[in-house]
Amino acid sequence: MQLKDGISIIVTLYNKEEYIAQTLKSAITQISNNKKYQLIVVDDGSTDSSFYITQKTLKKSKIDYKLLSQKNSGPSIATNNALKHVKYTYIKLLDGDDLLSPDSLDYMKVQMEKNNIDLLYGFWEWSKNPSRFKFKKNKPASVIMHDPIKKFITKGWGGSSNAMIKTETMRKIKGCDETVFVQDFSIPLRVAGYHLKSKNSEKFLVGTTSKTICVGPKNVKNRIMDNNSQTLYDQSIVTLNFIDEAYKLNPLEKKIALKKIIARCWSWRKRVLNNSYFNHFFFIYLVSKLNFKLSSKLVRYYVYGTWISDQNIRKITYRDKSKKNILIYVGLDLLGDALLKIPFLIVLKEHFPNAKVTWFAGKGSSIFNGSLHPLSKGLITKIQDTPKYGSSFLDIFKKIENKRYDIIIDTQKRLLTTLLLKRFKTDIFISPCSKFLFSDLVPQNSTERNLSSQLINLVEIFCNKNISYKNNINIINSRRIAICPGASVIWKRWPIENFIQVAKHLVMEKFIPVFILGPQERDLERNLIREFPKKKIIIALSHDPLETIKVSKSCLAGISNDTGCGHLIASSGIPVLTLFGPTDSKKFSPLGNEKNSSISSQIIFKSKNIDTIPVNLVLKRFKKICY
């Protein structure tokens, strides 16, 4: 679109019903009856009456306007959506609760034209009653900033309602950084550092003026920029994004910026999260003080880890779509081990959708190369289970591939294995061994007991939000109940007589028990046939793990001992009640359906004997996951 000489005002709006009418009026009074102005308002999914007040106000005005609406995504995305509709050569940004100085629009445009400024910032005042604020009718000369990138990248610089930018400049920098919620920090960095991104990129001029351009209400509740954690998080991410793009950036300035971000993270962890000086991150902070080369990749994950659980920060969900090479070392990879790792693989692929994942089963044959191979499709790129590696000191003499990985995740906790894996070339090494002593990054919850959750936490290290793994499938109309009465060893089995009592109760309630039996459990089949001669139950003899999952998906819910069959049922997505005797329920409970539940004889009855779990308790708990 050919731009016309004039100004487009972009107003971003979210739940500002108390202020938006005054905000619009402060702009409309300057542009009424003038064909060189345009007003674009983007409602960012307001839940109050902001949109309707805006609509009513604009309809009464005699100006060129456009009112847009989007789901709540933040002012960065809102500004970029408005940019698509801009008609004029200059853009004035305005928040939905700020008031413009009566002569600010023409003044800023004149100053920018006079000095060929690409981005101009004015002064910003705060008032308890903005509508009564007395603006000065002064016209001070603007000043061009010398080397603004140096200031922006180390100390930060923000603001929107006090800024005006050339439309062509805004287009060339591709608008705001949409990976952060707030737009204030990305625009100045992208403008001031545009010439550092490629050989042919032009250098833009940034200017300032002492004139008060806008005034904002002093006591606004839930203002984004009053949220200190939001400011620190967004500023850090914007800086890291810029560093990754600006390959011509002075190495010293890059190092100073990265050190600043690490110091910011440590300060927050110490002051707000109460991390001790014995914390792993304090060591990282101390090392950063030395003159070592710092990795922006690692620093990004430090930022994520610092604010990952902060519910006050509005974040754009981050997924790494780069083509990373990731090596996962798993050691022993039999049925039970592999099933515990399925949730880990799913969340890993969700976060790194384009990654090449090498699955290294260092102790021999992987079941993902066998009966569970179909489950690995789309999750694992390559399975490597020969030669064996990681269990013998002599492995140090084995020749390893001359390949560099972006990430290596060691899922084991054996010191020898970890030291042997350190021989491989990688940018980032993750290992829970020795309380993450050898790991470049540490999960927020490093004391998690559940094995599947422990593994998911190793992926969460790379995420900017906590992972909530769910695998729900709701078979509302089914009357079938999956039951796994077997187990690999007798002491993990709840008595078959008890399962039969449960099944009889289910039959009375018009359910159809589906007993899933493995190849070694044919003896249980005879008991079931004897107790249910009229085929009121279904007996499924399963030799294939995938067949077990298929059968389970036709059921409403399941009951199982702590066994591979139970984890297969859980993998189907239906809710499962798992019975534990001598094994640790907190460690081995399957993840998946949010209704999953467990009964532990150790926790409830202080006994490792699974027989102490009464039938009536199982029926009571099972009723909760069915309804």
N, C-alpha and C positions, 0 to 999 in steps of 0.2 A: 504494500500500500504506500502510495506517495504521501509523505508527511506534509502538512500545512504549517505555516508559521503560526505558533500559538502555544497554549499550555493545556495539557490534559491533567486533571487532578484525579489521583487514585485514592479512594477512601477504603480502607479495610475495616470491617465491622464485625464484632462478635459481642453480643449481650451488652449493648451500650444504650439501652432504652432511655436512660436518664440524661444522656449527653448528646445523642446523635443529631437531634433537631438543631441544637445550637452549633454543633460542628458543621453541619451542612449550610446553615445560615451564614457562618463566617466565610464560607467559600462562595456561596451564591451571590452575596451582596457585592462581591468583587467582579463577578462575571456576567451579571444580568445584562441582557441586551447587547452582549458582545459576542460576535461570531467567531472569535479567535480562542474560545475556551470550550472545554468539554469536561464533564464530571462523570467519573466512572466509580460506582459503589459496588463493592463485593461483600455480600453478607456471607460470613464464614459459618453458616449453620447455626445462627442464633436461636436460642430456645425461649427468649423473651419476646417482646413486641418490637424489637429493633427494626426488623424488616418492614413491618407494616407502617411504622412511623416514617421510615425512610421513603417508602413508596408514596405515602400521602404527601410528604414534604416536596418530593421531586415533581409530583404531578401538578402541584400548585405553582411551581416555578416556571419561568419562561426561558429555560436554558437547554442546551444540548446535553442530554444525560443518558447513561446506560446503567441499569440495575441488574447485577448478576447475583446468583445464589449458588453456593456449593456446600457439600457436606463439610463438617468441621475438620479442616486440614492445616490451619495455621495461616498467618499473614504472608509467609514466603510464597506458598502456592497461590494464595489469593491475589497477591501482587502480580505474579506471572500470568495468571488467568486474565487479569485486567489488561496486561501489556498487549495481548492479542487484539484489543479493541482500540488502542490509542491512535488518534488521528493527527496529533500535533507534535511539534519539534521538541517540546520540553515537557517533562513530567514532574508534577508536584505531588509528593507523597503526604498522606494525612491519615493519622489514626482516628478511629471513630469516637474518641472522647476529647480530642484536642481542638482548640480554637486558633484560627489563623489571624495574624496581624492584618488589619484592614488594607494595608498597602503592600503586603508581602509578595504577592504574585508578580506584579509588574516590576517591583524593586529587584527581586532575585533574577528575573529574566534579563533585565537591563545589565546587571552586574556580570552575569555569565556571558552575555554577548560582547560586552566591553573588553573582557579579559580572555575570551575564548575558553571559559572554564567548563569542564565536563560535569563536575559534581560540586555543588555548593552547599555548605552547611552554615546555618545561622544559629542564633542563641535560642535556648529553650527555657522557659520559665515555668514555675509551678505555683498554683494558687488554690486556696480553699474555695474561692468563688470565682472561677475563670470568667464568667460573664461580666464581672465588674472590673476586670483587670484593665489598667490604663496602659495601652501601648504607646510608645514614643513614635512620633512621626519623623524620625531621623533617617538619613540615608548615608551611612558610613560606607567608605570604599571597601571592597572585598580584598582579601589578601590570598595570594597563591601559596599553598603549603610547599615547603622544600622537603623533598624525600619523604612523602607521607607514609610510604609503605613501611619504613623503619619504625615509625610510631605505631601504625595500625597493627603490625604483626606481633609486636612485643607487649604493648600496653592496651590494645583493643580500642575500638572506636565504634560508636553506634549512634542511632537516631534515625527517624524517618520523617516525622512531622516537621522537622527543621531542615529537611533536605529537598533540593531540586536537582534533577539530572537530565542531561540531554537524552532524548529518546533513542537516537542512533547509538549512543554509548551504552544505554541500557540493553539494547538489542545485541550489541557486540559482546557484552559480557554474559549474555544469555540469562539476564534477569537475576533473580535471587537464587541462592543455594537451597534447593528443595529438600535437602537431607536434614535441614534444621527447621524448627518450627517458626522462629522469629527471623525477620528479614534484616534487622538493624545492622548486624555485623558483616554479613556477606557482601553487601553492595560496596561499602568503602574499600574493602580488601580487593574485590574483583576489579574495581576501577583503578585504584592506585597501583595494582600489580599486574595489570593486563599485559604490559610490555615484557613481562618476565616469562610469559607462557610459550612464546615462539619467536623465531628470528625476525619475522615480519610484523609482529604486533606493535601497534603504535602506542605512544605514551600519552596517557590522559592526564589532564590537570585537575587537581582538587583544590578548592578554595574555601575560605571561611570568612564570615562577617560577624561583627559584634552586634548587629541588629537583632533584636528579639523577633523571631519569626512566628513563634507559636507559644501558647500557654496550655498547660494540662492541669486537670483536677488533682489536687494534692492527696486527697484521702480516698482514692478508688480502691475498693475491695478486689482482691484476686487479680491485680494488674500483673501481666506476664513479666514485665521488666522489673517489678519490685521483688520478684522471686529470684533470690541470689543464686540458687542452684541452677535455675534455667539460664541465667546470664552466663555463669561460668561454663556450663556444659555447651551451650550454643557457641560461645566465643571460642572454646577449645576445638570443637569439631570444625567450625568454619576455617580456623587457622590451619588445621591439619589438611583439610581438603585443598586449601590454597597451596600449601607446601608441596603436596603431591602433584599439583598441576604446574607449578612455576619452577621449571627445571633450571631457569637462569637465575634463580634467587641466590643471593650471596650466601655461601655455606656458613659463614659466621652468624649471619642473621637467622638462618634456619636453626642452627644449634641453640642460639639464645632463645628463640621462640619455643623450641621443644623443651628446653630446661625450664622455661617459665611455666609450661603446661604441667610438667611433672611436679614442680613445686606447688602449683595450684591444687593438684590432686592430693599430694601429701598433706597440705594444709587442711583440706576438707576432711580427709580421712582421720587426721589427728583431732581436729576441732569438733567435728560433727559426728563422725562414726566411732570416735574414741579408740582408734587403732593405737596399739602400744609401740614403743620403740623397738620391740622385738618382732614386730610384724615384718613380713617378707617385703612389703612395699617400702618400708623405711630404708632397707638396704638398697633398693632401686634408686630411691631419692639421693642417697649418699653417693652412689656410683655416678649418677648424672652430674654431680658437682665436679667430678674429675673431667679431664679433657678428652673423654672417649667419644667415639662416633655414636650418635644416637639414631635409633630406627623410628621413623614416623609411624611404621606399621605397629610396632609394639606400643608406642605412646598412645595411639588411637585406642588400643584395647585397655590401656591404663585408664583412660577417660571413661570408657564404657563401664569398667569394673567399679570405678569410683561412684558413679551415679546410677548404676543399673537398677537399684531398688527404690530410688527416690520417686515417690508417687506424685510429687509436686511438679515434676518436669513433664512438659508436653513434648513427646518425641515422635519423630517419623521412623517407623520400623525399618531397620537396616538389614538388608540381605546382600551378601557379597556375591556378585554375579561374575566376578573374574574367573578365569580358567585356572584355578589353583591345582597344584599336585599335592595331594594329601596322603600320607602313609599312616595307617592304623595298625599298630602291633597288638595282637590279642592273645598270643600264647596258645593255650589249649582251646579248641573250638568244637566241642561236642554239642549235642542237641540243647541241653540246659543252658550251657554257656552262651550259645548263639542266640537263643530266644531272649535272654536277658539283655542282649545288645541290640535287638531290633528297634526299640524306641530311640536308642542312641543314633543308629543309622538313619532313621527317619528324620530326626531333627537336624542331623548333620547335613543331609541333602537339602532340607528346606532352607537352611542358612547359606549353603554353598551349592546352589542348584547346578552350576556349570563345572564343578570340580571333578577332577579325575581321582577317584578314591582307590588306593591300593590296600587290600586287606591282607595283612601279613600274619598268618597263623604259624608262629614260630616253633610250636611243639608238634607239628605234623598235620595230617589231613584235616581240612576244614569241612564241616557239614554243609557249608554254603557251596561247596563243590559237589555236593551229593543231594540228599533229599530236600534240603532247604534252598537249593539253587534258585527256584522260581521266586522266592521271597527276596532274593538279593538283586534281582533285575531292577535297574534304574537307581539302585542304591550303591552298588559296588561296581567299579569299572574293571578291576583286575584282582583275582585271588591268587595269592602266593603262599603255598604251604610246603614247598620244597626249595632248598634244603632246610633242615631244622636249624634254628638259630635263636640264641638268647638264654639257653639253659646251662651251657658249659663254658668254663673259663677258656677252653681251647678255641672257642668261637672267635676269640680275638685274632686268631691267625687266619681265619677264613676271609677270602676275598669278597668284598661287597661291591655292589654296582656303583659306578661312578656317575651318580645322578643326584641332582639337588632337588629337594622337596621344599615347598613353601611352608608346609606344616607337618610335623610328625607328632602323633598322639600315641603315647605308650599307655595302654589301659592297665598294665600290670603294676605291682608295687615291689617287685624284687630288685634289689640293688644291682646285682650282677647284670640282669636284663637291661636295666636302664643305662648302665655304663657302656654296655655293648652297643646299644642303640645310639648312643652319643657319637659313635663312629660315623654315622650317616650324616650327609650334608643337608642342612635345613636352615631356613630363616627363623622358624619358631619351633621350639621343642617343648612339649607338654608331657609331664609325668607326675603321677601322685606319689611316686616313691619318696620315702623319707620326708613325708609331709611337704611334698612339692619342692624339696631342696634344690633339685636339678632343673626345675621347670622355669621357663621364661615368664609364664603367667600362672596365677593362682585363682581358682574359682572363689566366688564370694562365700559360698558355704563349703568349706573344705573338710567338714566333719560329718557330712551326710552319710547315713548308714545303709540306706537302700542301694543295692548294686546298680540297678538300672538308673536311678536318680544320680548316682555318682558319675556315671558315664555321660548323662545328659548335661551335668554341670561342666564337663570338659568342653562341651560345645558352647555352653552359655558364656564361657570366657570370651568368645568372639562376638557376642551379641550386645546390643545396647538396651535390651529389655529382658526381664526374666522369662524363662521358657516355662510354659505350662503345657505339659504333654497330655494330650487327650486323644483317645481312639475309641469314640463312641459309635455304636451301631444299635439302633432301637428297633427291635422286632416286635412291634406293638401287638400284632394279631396272633403271634405264635403261642401255643400252649406247651411247647416242648422245653424241657429242662435238661441241659447237658450235665452228666455226672461222670467224674473220673475217680473210681474207687481204688485204683491201683497205685503203685509206687515202686521204685527200683529196689527198695529194701523194706523189709517187713515193719521195722520200727517207725517208718514214716506213714504207715497205713492206718487210717481210722478203720475200726472193725467193719467188715462187710455187712454184718448184721445191722449195724447202725445205719449204713447207707440204705439198706433194704427198708428199715423203718421210715426213713425220710421219704423214700420212693413211694411207699404205701400211703403216706400222708398226702403226697403230691397227687397221687391217683384219686384220692378222695376229694381233692380240691379241683378235679377235672384237668389236671396237668398230665403230660405224657413224659415220663422219665426216659432219657436217652443215655444208656450206659455205654461209655466209650472205653473199650478194652484194647490193650496192646497185645503184641504177639506172645508175651510171657504171662498173660493173665486169663488164659482159657479156663483155668480152674474156677474163676469167679463166674464164668458164664453158666456153669452147671448149677451153682447156687441160685442164680437169678432165674433160670428156667424153672427150677423147683418151686420157688416162691411166687412166681408170676406165670402160672400155666396157661392163662387165657390171653396172653399177649397184650397185657395192658401197658407194657413197656416196650422200648426199642433197644436192641442190643447191636451196637455198631462195632464190628471187629476192624480195627484200623491198623494197617501196616505202614501207612504213609502219613507223615505229619501234615501235609497239605489237605489230606482227606479229613483229618480231625478238625482242621480249621473250617473246612467247607461244611461239615456236619454242624459245627458250633454256630455258624452264621444263620442257621435255620431255627436256632433256639432263642428263648426269651432271656435266659440267664444260665449260670453254671455253678456247680459245686465240685470242689476237687481237693485232694491232698496236695501237699507241696511237692509237685512232680512236674515233669516235662509236659505231660498232658494238660495240666492246669495252665501252664504258660501258653500252650497252643490255643486253649479256649480264650484266654485273655487277649491273645493276638488277633482273634476274630473281631474284637470290639464289644462283645456282650459283657455285662457285669458278672463278676465271678466272686464267689465266697471261697476262700482258701483256708484249709485247716492245717495248723502247724503243731507239731509235737516237739521233737528234739531240735529241730532247726529254727533259725532266727527269723521270726516273721517280719521284723523291721528291715532285715537285710534282703530277704528273698521274695517279699510280696510283689506280685506282678503289677505293672503300671498299665494304664489304658483307660478303661471306662471309669468315669468319675464316681460311679457307685460301687466300685470294687471294695471288698471288705475282707477281713481276715479274723480268725479266732486262734489264739495261741494258748496252748495249755500251760506254757511257762509263765506267761504274763498273768493269766486269769487264775490258774489253779496252782501256780508255783511248782509245776511238775513237768518233766520232759516226756511223760507218758501221754501220748495222744489219745489214749482210751479214756482219759479223765474228762474229755469234752462231752457233755451230755447232748442227747438228740434234741431235746426241747430248746436248747440254746441255739443250735444250728438252724432249727426251723424259725426261731424268732429273728435271727440275723438275716436269714435268707428272705424272709418276708419283706424286710426293709429294702433289699436291692431289687425286688421284683415289682414293687409298687411305688 
